[in-house]
Amino acid sequence: MAIVKSKLLQQLKKSYPNFSNKDLDRLVLIILNEIKRALRRGDGVELRNFGTFRTKTQKSSIRRNPKTGEKVAVPEKKVISWRMSKDMFKKINNEE
């Protein structure tokens, strides 16, 4: 199950009951917008004990539409790659 912004805000409200919902919502929006801006500039984003986000350029290529079998030209585009930290890897694999 994926986490959605509303569930994240509920968890933050439980952890920080003194903050208003409006302030927590604004905080989450600021963080997400800063990550977006950094990636748009081509900068990497590192969140300690979580992972790093970077943009990569995917070369243009000719691919196949699996439904019709027709060849399709895909232009060059930027994609986001994420690499988890060693701490995150250990937590996910119960290696603490």
C-alpha positions as a Markdown table, in Angstrom:
| # | Residue | x | y | z |
|---|---|---|---|---|
| 1 | Met | 0.0 | 0.0 | 0.0 |
| 2 | Ala | 1.3 | 3.4 | -0.9 |
| 3 | Ile | 1.4 | 6.3 | 1.5 |
| 4 | Val | -0.7 | 9.3 | 0.5 |
| 5 | Lys | -0.2 | 12.9 | 1.7 |
| 6 | Ser | -3.3 | 12.8 | 4.0 |
| 7 | Lys | -1.9 | 9.7 | 5.8 |
| 8 | Leu | 1.5 | 11.4 | 6.1 |
| 9 | Leu | -0.2 | 14.4 | 7.7 |
| 10 | Gln | -2.1 | 12.2 | 10.1 |
| 11 | Gln | 1.2 | 10.6 | 11.2 |
| 12 | Leu | 2.8 | 14.0 | 11.6 |
| 13 | Lys | -0.2 | 15.2 | 13.7 |
| 14 | Lys | 0.2 | 12.2 | 16.0 |
| 15 | Ser | 3.9 | 12.9 | 16.4 |
| 16 | Tyr | 3.6 | 16.6 | 16.8 |
| 17 | Pro | 0.2 | 17.4 | 18.3 |
| 18 | Asn | 1.1 | 21.0 | 19.1 |
| 19 | Phe | 1.3 | 21.9 | 15.4 |
| 20 | Ser | -1.8 | 22.8 | 13.5 |
| 21 | Asn | -2.9 | 20.8 | 10.5 |
| 22 | Lys | -2.5 | 23.9 | 8.4 |
| 23 | Asp | 1.1 | 24.3 | 9.5 |
| 24 | Leu | 2.0 | 20.6 | 8.9 |
| 25 | Asp | 0.4 | 20.7 | 5.5 |
| 26 | Arg | 2.4 | 23.8 | 4.6 |
| 27 | Leu | 5.6 | 22.1 | 5.8 |
| 28 | Val | 5.0 | 19.0 | 3.7 |
| 29 | Leu | 4.2 | 21.2 | 0.6 |
| 30 | Ile | 7.4 | 23.2 | 1.1 |
| 31 | Ile | 9.6 | 20.1 | 1.4 |
| 32 | Leu | 8.0 | 18.5 | -1.7 |
| 33 | Asn | 8.3 | 21.7 | -3.7 |
| 34 | Glu | 11.9 | 22.1 | -2.8 |
| 35 | Ile | 12.7 | 18.5 | -3.9 |
| 36 | Lys | 10.9 | 19.2 | -7.2 |
| 37 | Arg | 12.8 | 22.5 | -7.8 |
| 38 | Ala | 16.1 | 20.8 | -7.1 |
| 39 | Leu | 15.4 | 18.0 | -9.5 |
| 40 | Arg | 14.2 | 20.4 | -12.1 |
| 41 | Arg | 17.5 | 22.3 | -11.8 |
| 42 | Gly | 19.4 | 19.0 | -12.2 |
| 43 | Asp | 20.6 | 18.9 | -8.6 |
| 44 | Gly | 20.5 | 15.8 | -6.5 |
| 45 | Val | 18.5 | 15.5 | -3.3 |
| 46 | Glu | 19.9 | 13.5 | -0.4 |
| 47 | Leu | 17.6 | 12.6 | 2.6 |
| 48 | Arg | 19.8 | 11.1 | 5.2 |
| 49 | Asn | 19.0 | 7.6 | 6.3 |
| 50 | Phe | 16.4 | 7.4 | 3.4 |
| 51 | Gly | 18.1 | 7.8 | 0.0 |
| 52 | Thr | 19.0 | 10.1 | -2.8 |
| 53 | Phe | 17.1 | 11.3 | -5.8 |
| 54 | Arg | 18.8 | 12.3 | -9.1 |
| 55 | Thr | 17.8 | 13.0 | -12.6 |
| 56 | Lys | 19.1 | 11.1 | -15.5 |
| 57 | Thr | 18.7 | 11.7 | -19.2 |
| 58 | Gln | 17.2 | 8.8 | -21.1 |
| 59 | Lys | 18.4 | 8.6 | -24.7 |
| 60 | Ser | 15.9 | 8.7 | -27.5 |
| 61 | Ser | 15.1 | 5.2 | -28.8 |
| 62 | Ile | 12.8 | 3.2 | -31.0 |
| 63 | Arg | 10.5 | 0.9 | -29.0 |
| 64 | Arg | 7.6 | -1.4 | -29.7 |
| 65 | Asn | 4.0 | -0.9 | -28.7 |
| 66 | Pro | 3.2 | -4.2 | -27.0 |
| 67 | Lys | -0.5 | -4.0 | -28.0 |
| 68 | Thr | 0.0 | -3.5 | -31.7 |
| 69 | Gly | 3.6 | -4.5 | -32.3 |
| 70 | Glu | 4.1 | -1.1 | -34.1 |
| 71 | Lys | 7.5 | 0.6 | -33.7 |
| 72 | Val | 7.3 | 3.9 | -31.8 |
| 73 | Ala | 10.0 | 6.6 | -31.6 |
| 74 | Val | 10.5 | 7.8 | -28.0 |
| 75 | Pro | 12.2 | 11.2 | -27.7 |
| 76 | Glu | 15.0 | 11.9 | -25.2 |
| 77 | Lys | 13.6 | 12.7 | -21.7 |
| 78 | Lys | 14.7 | 13.2 | -18.1 |
| 79 | Val | 13.8 | 10.5 | -15.5 |
| 80 | Ile | 14.1 | 10.4 | -11.8 |
| 81 | Ser | 16.2 | 7.7 | -10.2 |
| 82 | Trp | 16.2 | 6.9 | -6.5 |
| 83 | Arg | 18.8 | 4.9 | -4.6 |
| 84 | Met | 18.1 | 3.9 | -1.0 |
| 85 | Ser | 20.6 | 4.5 | 1.8 |
| 86 | Lys | 22.4 | 1.7 | 3.6 |
| 87 | Asp | 20.3 | 2.3 | 6.7 |
| 88 | Met | 17.1 | 2.0 | 4.7 |
| 89 | Phe | 18.4 | -1.2 | 3.1 |
| 90 | Lys | 19.1 | -2.7 | 6.6 |
| 91 | Lys | 15.7 | -1.7 | 7.9 |
| 92 | Ile | 13.8 | -3.1 | 5.0 |
| 93 | Asn | 15.8 | -6.4 | 5.2 |
| 94 | Asn | 15.6 | -6.6 | 9.0 |
| 95 | Glu | 19.4 | -6.5 | 9.4 |
| 96 | Glu | 19.5 | -4.2 | 12.4 |
